[in-house]
Amino acid sequence: MDIERSIETFIKYLGNERNYSPLTMENYHRDLNQFVDFYRDFYNQIAVHPQDITKKSIRHFAGKMNETGLKNTTISRKIAAIKSFFKFLISEGVIRKNPAAGIKSPKTEKKLPIIVSSEKIAAALEKFTKDTFQETRNRLILELFYSTGIRLGELVNISMKDISIKKGRIRIYGKGRKERIVPFGRLVAEAMESYQMKRIEKFGKIDQQAPLFLSNRGKRLSRQMIQVIVKKTLEEVSEQLHLSPHVLRHSFATHMLDRGAELLAVKEILGHESLSTTQLYTHLQTNQLQALYKKAHPHG
């Protein structure tokens, strides 16, 4: 089997067996194809098979990426795709020896997440003053991001059947289609009820299988449109750069921990695989305390 067919089989496996999102599969596909193109050019070899790949060739690829000035985070992602691919081929019996085993990704500097204050988020929500379908929808989008900390892809995929306003719960399908139940409070419930009323006025009876968020044409609202809505609204109250739905996720986690929430509880709500990922927000707290100390203490 040539390497292109192996890649296609791997991508199908990610979708069918691992329930990866279309965006993640697209990224894996692109990264693996880029590696194969490099291999062809570097070794002047048109027909490539999985058995041809060596540890040295993967290291050459990593070196080439470094020379072209790619960020360590990007290089690490591409190396991770290659590792997953060859691990899959081992499990399928296509190859006997894993050429990616032992390959180390470059160290990446963990940047502290961008957050927006609760006061500015409240000010952003107050921007939605019109009692229209679009305004109530957009308000709910921001409220849901900030009140639950869910990811953009998770919000896009919410269906009506996943929501229980009475119980204050929402079923979320996270990375790898892993399911978790996320609580929400009074403000989300009120925003949800307002949006549903306007939605019924515009489109009629609600189908429980339908998406939660609809465009003006009654189609599922796209990732791109949601990003535009969030970015535009936050820019009206904040001068920070790179404002996005993920900033609201960061803000949710930070504000929860600031107010005494347990780290494990925040981890479960966010759907993190590892506690170390959630602990990034405790580092943010430490930095804030240190800055406060330097500013306020005479010996700071």
C-alpha positions as a Python dict, from the first residue, in 0.01 Angstrom:
ca = {
    (1, 'M'): (0, 0, 0),
    (2, 'D'): (142, 343, -94),
    (3, 'I'): (156, 615, 167),
    (4, 'E'): (-131, 820, 19),
    (5, 'R'): (-374, 531, 59),
    (6, 'S'): (-243, 473, 411),
    (7, 'I'): (-309, 838, 496),
    (8, 'E'): (-663, 819, 355),
    (9, 'T'): (-730, 508, 566),
    (10, 'F'): (-592, 683, 873),
    (11, 'I'): (-808, 994, 821),
    (12, 'K'): (-1120, 777, 783),
    (13, 'Y'): (-1025, 600, 1106),
    (14, 'L'): (-1002, 935, 1287),
    (15, 'G'): (-1353, 1024, 1175),
    (16, 'N'): (-1526, 687, 1208),
    (17, 'E'): (-1354, 540, 1514),
    (18, 'R'): (-1217, 838, 1706),
    (19, 'N'): (-1493, 1085, 1617),
    (20, 'Y'): (-1246, 1363, 1538),
    (21, 'S'): (-1391, 1688, 1408),
    (22, 'P'): (-1372, 1765, 1034),
    (23, 'L'): (-1134, 2053, 1109),
    (24, 'T'): (-893, 1831, 1302),
    (25, 'M'): (-899, 1568, 1027),
    (26, 'E'): (-828, 1836, 768),
    (27, 'N'): (-526, 1956, 970),
    (28, 'Y'): (-390, 1599, 1005),
    (29, 'H'): (-440, 1538, 634),
    (30, 'R'): (-258, 1857, 537),
    (31, 'D'): (33, 1797, 777),
    (32, 'L'): (87, 1439, 658),
    (33, 'N'): (69, 1535, 292),
    (34, 'Q'): (324, 1808, 357),
    (35, 'F'): (560, 1550, 507),
    (36, 'V'): (518, 1319, 206),
    (37, 'D'): (588, 1607, -34),
    (38, 'F'): (904, 1689, 161),
    (39, 'Y'): (1014, 1324, 151),
    (40, 'R'): (970, 1307, -227),
    (41, 'D'): (1175, 1621, -284),
    (42, 'F'): (1445, 1539, -32),
    (43, 'Y'): (1502, 1180, -148),
    (44, 'N'): (1405, 1234, -514),
    (45, 'Q'): (1158, 947, -486),
    (46, 'I'): (815, 955, -650),
    (47, 'A'): (658, 635, -515),
    (48, 'V'): (660, 640, -134),
    (49, 'H'): (550, 357, 95),
    (50, 'P'): (517, 363, 475),
    (51, 'Q'): (806, 115, 502),
    (52, 'D'): (1038, 368, 334),
    (53, 'I'): (1009, 623, 613),
    (54, 'T'): (1294, 630, 864),
    (55, 'K'): (1354, 816, 1187),
    (56, 'K'): (1622, 1017, 1007),
    (57, 'S'): (1377, 1134, 739),
    (58, 'I'): (1133, 1260, 1005),
    (59, 'R'): (1418, 1446, 1177),
    (60, 'H'): (1518, 1599, 842),
    (61, 'F'): (1158, 1718, 803),
    (62, 'A'): (1160, 1874, 1150),
    (63, 'G'): (1490, 2045, 1070),
    (64, 'K'): (1356, 2182, 743),
    (65, 'M'): (1051, 2323, 919),
    (66, 'N'): (1277, 2490, 1174),
    (67, 'E'): (1489, 2643, 895),
    (68, 'T'): (1183, 2795, 730),
    (69, 'G'): (1100, 2978, 1052),
    (70, 'L'): (787, 2789, 1157),
    (71, 'K'): (685, 2835, 1519),
    (72, 'N'): (763, 2554, 1760),
    (73, 'T'): (392, 2507, 1826),
    (74, 'T'): (330, 2446, 1453),
    (75, 'I'): (626, 2206, 1426),
    (76, 'S'): (504, 2018, 1734),
    (77, 'R'): (156, 1981, 1584),
    (78, 'K'): (294, 1837, 1260),
    (79, 'I'): (523, 1596, 1448),
    (80, 'A'): (223, 1487, 1658),
    (81, 'A'): (28, 1410, 1338),
    (82, 'I'): (316, 1197, 1207),
    (83, 'K'): (345, 1011, 1538),
    (84, 'S'): (-28, 934, 1544),
    (85, 'F'): (-17, 817, 1182),
    (86, 'F'): (265, 566, 1234),
    (87, 'K'): (121, 448, 1565),
    (88, 'F'): (-196, 366, 1370),
    (89, 'L'): (1, 179, 1101),
    (90, 'I'): (169, -30, 1372),
    (91, 'S'): (-169, -123, 1521),
    (92, 'E'): (-295, -220, 1173),
    (93, 'G'): (10, -436, 1103),
    (94, 'V'): (112, -227, 802),
    (95, 'I'): (462, -170, 943),
    (96, 'R'): (659, -352, 1212),
    (97, 'K'): (885, -73, 1334),
    (98, 'N'): (765, 276, 1422),
    (99, 'P'): (1000, 537, 1268),
    (100, 'A'): (840, 814, 1472),
    (101, 'A'): (906, 647, 1808),
    (102, 'G'): (1144, 855, 2015),
    (103, 'I'): (1111, 1164, 1797),
    (104, 'K'): (1098, 1465, 2029),
    (105, 'S'): (897, 1775, 1953),
    (106, 'P'): (1059, 2115, 2011),
    (107, 'K'): (989, 2278, 2343),
    (108, 'T'): (709, 2529, 2325),
    (109, 'E'): (670, 2827, 2550),
    (110, 'K'): (333, 2822, 2720),
    (111, 'K'): (185, 3166, 2677),
    (112, 'L'): (-54, 3289, 2941),
    (113, 'P'): (-406, 3307, 2800),
    (114, 'I'): (-575, 3633, 2713),
    (115, 'I'): (-865, 3713, 2943),
    (116, 'V'): (-1128, 3986, 2959),
    (117, 'S'): (-1255, 4121, 3290),
    (118, 'S'): (-1603, 4030, 3409),
    (119, 'E'): (-1694, 4400, 3398),
    (120, 'K'): (-1603, 4428, 3029),
    (121, 'I'): (-1791, 4107, 2946),
    (122, 'A'): (-2097, 4249, 3124),
    (123, 'A'): (-2057, 4568, 2920),
    (124, 'A'): (-2037, 4362, 2601),
    (125, 'L'): (-2359, 4178, 2685),
    (126, 'E'): (-2532, 4510, 2747),
    (127, 'K'): (-2466, 4601, 2383),
    (128, 'F'): (-2753, 4374, 2279),
    (129, 'T'): (-3048, 4603, 2338),
    (130, 'K'): (-3284, 4513, 2053),
    (131, 'D'): (-3557, 4254, 2104),
    (132, 'T'): (-3492, 4080, 1770),
    (133, 'F'): (-3402, 3729, 1660),
    (134, 'Q'): (-3047, 3829, 1571),
    (135, 'E'): (-2980, 4030, 1888),
    (136, 'T'): (-3120, 3764, 2125),
    (137, 'R'): (-2921, 3496, 1940),
    (138, 'N'): (-2594, 3689, 1956),
    (139, 'R'): (-2643, 3769, 2323),
    (140, 'L'): (-2698, 3401, 2399),
    (141, 'I'): (-2383, 3309, 2208),
    (142, 'L'): (-2165, 3534, 2426),
    (143, 'E'): (-2349, 3441, 2745),
    (144, 'L'): (-2311, 3070, 2673),
    (145, 'F'): (-1939, 3098, 2595),
    (146, 'Y'): (-1868, 3294, 2913),
    (147, 'S'): (-2104, 3104, 3146),
    (148, 'T'): (-1995, 2753, 3044),
    (149, 'G'): (-1642, 2786, 2903),
    (150, 'I'): (-1725, 2563, 2606),
    (151, 'R'): (-1516, 2562, 2287),
    (152, 'L'): (-1621, 2715, 1956),
    (153, 'G'): (-1660, 2375, 1788),
    (154, 'E'): (-1869, 2251, 2080),
    (155, 'L'): (-2104, 2548, 2065),
    (156, 'V'): (-2150, 2516, 1687),
    (157, 'N'): (-2260, 2152, 1724),
    (158, 'I'): (-2518, 2200, 1999),
    (159, 'S'): (-2867, 2077, 1904),
    (160, 'M'): (-3195, 2166, 2073),
    (161, 'K'): (-3219, 1817, 2226),
    (162, 'D'): (-2893, 1876, 2415),
    (163, 'I'): (-3042, 2153, 2630),
    (164, 'S'): (-3247, 2135, 2949),
    (165, 'I'): (-3341, 2485, 3063),
    (166, 'K'): (-3535, 2345, 3359),
    (167, 'K'): (-3234, 2152, 3493),
    (168, 'G'): (-2981, 2416, 3388),
    (169, 'R'): (-2772, 2164, 3197),
    (170, 'I'): (-2637, 2121, 2848),
    (171, 'R'): (-2490, 1811, 2686),
    (172, 'I'): (-2162, 1887, 2512),
    (173, 'Y'): (-1968, 1670, 2268),
    (174, 'G'): (-1602, 1760, 2307),
    (175, 'K'): (-1280, 1649, 2144),
    (176, 'G'): (-1305, 1293, 2015),
    (177, 'R'): (-1684, 1325, 2057),
    (178, 'K'): (-1645, 1271, 2431),
    (179, 'E'): (-1968, 1363, 2605),
    (180, 'R'): (-1994, 1575, 2919),
    (181, 'I'): (-2273, 1761, 3099),
    (182, 'V'): (-2207, 2129, 3164),
    (183, 'P'): (-2419, 2338, 3406),
    (184, 'F'): (-2543, 2687, 3336),
    (185, 'G'): (-2712, 2954, 3546),
    (186, 'R'): (-3005, 3193, 3547),
    (187, 'L'): (-2864, 3439, 3293),
    (188, 'V'): (-2813, 3168, 3030),
    (189, 'A'): (-3161, 3029, 3100),
    (190, 'E'): (-3318, 3373, 3053),
    (191, 'A'): (-3116, 3440, 2736),
    (192, 'M'): (-3211, 3095, 2605),
    (193, 'E'): (-3582, 3153, 2662),
    (194, 'S'): (-3571, 3494, 2491),
    (195, 'Y'): (-3388, 3350, 2191),
    (196, 'Q'): (-3625, 3056, 2159),
    (197, 'M'): (-3928, 3288, 2157),
    (198, 'K'): (-3779, 3496, 1874),
    (199, 'R'): (-3676, 3182, 1691),
    (200, 'I'): (-4032, 3046, 1700),
    (201, 'E'): (-4163, 3381, 1574),
    (202, 'K'): (-3921, 3366, 1280),
    (203, 'F'): (-3916, 2995, 1188),
    (204, 'G'): (-4213, 2834, 1360),
    (205, 'K'): (-4216, 2523, 1579),
    (206, 'I'): (-3874, 2408, 1704),
    (207, 'D'): (-3745, 2069, 1592),
    (208, 'Q'): (-3553, 1910, 1880),
    (209, 'Q'): (-3305, 1760, 1633),
    (210, 'A'): (-3228, 2102, 1483),
    (211, 'P'): (-2917, 2308, 1562),
    (212, 'L'): (-2940, 2553, 1851),
    (213, 'F'): (-2798, 2847, 1660),
    (214, 'L'): (-2944, 2934, 1322),
    (215, 'S'): (-2854, 3193, 1062),
    (216, 'N'): (-3117, 3434, 929),
    (217, 'R'): (-3181, 3176, 656),
    (218, 'G'): (-3253, 2899, 904),
    (219, 'K'): (-2927, 2710, 853),
    (220, 'R'): (-2677, 2608, 1122),
    (221, 'L'): (-2470, 2914, 1211),
    (222, 'S'): (-2111, 2870, 1088),
    (223, 'R'): (-1793, 2882, 1296),
    (224, 'Q'): (-1676, 3183, 1097),
    (225, 'M'): (-1994, 3382, 1166),
    (226, 'I'): (-1980, 3305, 1538),
    (227, 'Q'): (-1617, 3420, 1548),
    (228, 'V'): (-1713, 3746, 1377),
    (229, 'I'): (-2000, 3807, 1623),
    (230, 'V'): (-1780, 3750, 1929),
    (231, 'K'): (-1480, 3945, 1799),
    (232, 'K'): (-1687, 4245, 1691),
    (233, 'T'): (-1873, 4262, 2024),
    (234, 'L'): (-1563, 4227, 2243),
    (235, 'E'): (-1375, 4487, 2041),
    (236, 'E'): (-1640, 4740, 2140),
    (237, 'V'): (-1544, 4708, 2507),
    (238, 'S'): (-1177, 4600, 2499),
    (239, 'E'): (-862, 4721, 2323),
    (240, 'Q'): (-689, 4384, 2364),
    (241, 'L'): (-571, 4198, 2055),
    (242, 'H'): (-671, 3850, 1934),
    (243, 'L'): (-1020, 3860, 2083),
    (244, 'S'): (-1206, 3539, 2003),
    (245, 'P'): (-1450, 3284, 2151),
    (246, 'H'): (-1153, 3114, 2319),
    (247, 'V'): (-1086, 3433, 2516),
    (248, 'L'): (-1426, 3385, 2680),
    (249, 'R'): (-1328, 3026, 2766),
    (250, 'H'): (-1007, 3153, 2925),
    (251, 'S'): (-1200, 3421, 3111),
    (252, 'F'): (-1453, 3168, 3239),
    (253, 'A'): (-1181, 2943, 3383),
    (254, 'T'): (-982, 3228, 3536),
    (255, 'H'): (-1285, 3393, 3697),
    (256, 'M'): (-1404, 3059, 3837),
    (257, 'L'): (-1068, 2993, 4002),
    (258, 'D'): (-1043, 3353, 4123),
    (259, 'R'): (-1370, 3299, 4310),
    (260, 'G'): (-1260, 2978, 4480),
    (261, 'A'): (-1372, 2701, 4243),
    (262, 'E'): (-1181, 2374, 4281),
    (263, 'L'): (-931, 2298, 4007),
    (264, 'L'): (-1073, 1949, 3942),
    (265, 'A'): (-1424, 2088, 3902),
    (266, 'V'): (-1308, 2346, 3648),
    (267, 'K'): (-1116, 2072, 3465),
    (268, 'E'): (-1433, 1863, 3429),
    (269, 'I'): (-1644, 2156, 3311),
    (270, 'L'): (-1383, 2256, 3051),
    (271, 'G'): (-1344, 1897, 2931),
    (272, 'H'): (-966, 1896, 2970),
    (273, 'E'): (-790, 1561, 2936),
    (274, 'S'): (-511, 1657, 3174),
    (275, 'L'): (-514, 1856, 3497),
    (276, 'S'): (-190, 2026, 3386),
    (277, 'T'): (-385, 2203, 3110),
    (278, 'T'): (-625, 2351, 3365),
    (279, 'Q'): (-334, 2442, 3595),
    (280, 'L'): (-224, 2698, 3336),
    (281, 'Y'): (-491, 2925, 3484),
    (282, 'T'): (-339, 2897, 3830),
    (283, 'H'): (-11, 3026, 3684),
    (284, 'L'): (-207, 3326, 3560),
    (285, 'Q'): (-336, 3385, 3912),
    (286, 'T'): (20, 3367, 4049),
    (287, 'N'): (141, 3623, 3795),
    (288, 'Q'): (-144, 3857, 3884),
    (289, 'L'): (-65, 3827, 4256),
    (290, 'Q'): (303, 3893, 4188),
    (291, 'A'): (221, 4204, 3985),
    (292, 'L'): (-11, 4325, 4261),
    (293, 'Y'): (260, 4266, 4524),
    (294, 'K'): (521, 4461, 4326),
    (295, 'K'): (281, 4751, 4284),
    (296, 'A'): (147, 4764, 4639),
    (297, 'H'): (427, 4657, 4877),
    (298, 'P'): (699, 4907, 4975),
    (299, 'H'): (968, 4643, 4915),
    (300, 'G'): (805, 4515, 4597),
}
